[in-house]
């Protein structure tokens, strides 16, 4: 996986363990490698809903869904790492 992302294995482990933040570019690259589609539309949501606060129900629901999706991606990454070792 590290090779596919263009980083060192230790760099990948840091992402996996949370020592290094996963960049948006790498998130999209991971999704591509895993064959998963990502649709991030926070800007569109905020513009279309005219949201003015961080705790609006619509915004919170969108964030919760995105967090669940990221957790699912992390689980898939861990499984791939386990299979490659």
C-alpha positions as CSV (number, residue, x, y, z in Angstrom):
1,X,0.0,0.0,0.0
2,X,2.8,2.4,0.9
3,X,4.4,1.9,-2.5
4,X,1.0,2.6,-4.3
5,X,0.8,5.8,-2.3
6,X,4.3,6.8,-3.1
7,X,5.5,6.8,0.5
8,X,7.8,4.8,2.7
9,X,6.4,1.9,4.7
10,X,7.3,3.8,7.9
11,X,5.4,6.8,6.5
12,X,2.4,4.6,5.9
13,X,2.5,3.2,9.4
14,X,2.5,6.7,10.8
15,X,-0.7,7.4,8.9
16,X,-2.2,4.1,10.0
17,X,-1.3,4.8,13.7
18,X,-2.4,8.4,13.6
19,X,1.0,9.9,14.1
20,X,0.7,11.6,10.7
21,X,-2.6,13.0,9.4
22,X,-4.0,11.5,6.2
23,X,-4.0,14.3,3.6
24,X,-7.0,14.8,1.3
25,X,-4.8,13.8,-1.7
26,X,-3.8,10.6,-0.1
27,X,-7.3,9.8,1.0
28,X,-8.5,10.1,-2.6
29,X,-5.6,8.0,-3.8
30,X,-6.4,5.3,-1.2
31,X,-10.0,5.4,-2.3
32,X,-8.9,4.9,-5.8
33,X,-6.6,2.0,-4.9
34,X,-9.4,0.4,-2.9
35,X,-11.9,1.1,-5.7
36,X,-14.1,3.3,-3.4
37,X,-15.8,6.5,-4.5
38,X,-15.5,9.5,-2.2
39,X,-17.8,12.5,-2.5
40,X,-16.9,15.4,-0.2
41,X,-19.4,18.2,-0.5
42,X,-19.1,20.3,2.6
43,X,-18.8,23.5,0.7
44,X,-21.9,22.7,-1.4
45,X,-23.8,21.7,1.6
46,X,-23.0,24.9,3.5
47,X,-23.8,27.0,0.5
48,X,-27.1,25.2,-0.3
49,X,-28.3,25.1,3.3
50,X,-26.9,28.6,4.2
51,X,-25.4,27.1,7.4
52,X,-24.0,29.7,9.8
53,X,-23.1,27.5,12.7
54,X,-20.9,24.5,13.4
55,X,-23.6,22.5,15.3
56,X,-26.5,22.7,12.8
57,X,-28.2,19.3,12.6
58,X,-27.7,19.0,8.8
59,X,-24.0,19.8,9.1
60,X,-23.5,17.4,12.1
61,X,-25.2,14.6,10.2
62,X,-23.0,15.1,7.2
63,X,-19.9,15.1,9.4
64,X,-21.1,11.9,11.2
65,X,-21.6,10.2,7.9
66,X,-18.1,11.2,6.7
67,X,-16.5,10.0,9.9
68,X,-18.2,6.6,9.6
69,X,-16.9,6.5,6.0
70,X,-13.4,7.3,7.1
71,X,-13.6,4.6,9.8
72,X,-14.7,2.1,7.2
73,X,-11.7,3.1,5.0
74,X,-9.3,2.7,7.9
75,X,-10.7,-0.8,8.6
76,X,-10.1,-1.8,5.0
77,X,-6.6,-0.3,5.1
78,X,-5.8,-2.4,8.2
79,X,-7.1,-5.6,6.5
80,X,-5.0,-4.9,3.4
81,X,-1.9,-4.3,5.6
82,X,-2.5,-7.5,7.5
83,X,-2.9,-9.5,4.2
84,X,0.3,-8.0,2.8
85,X,2.5,-8.8,5.8
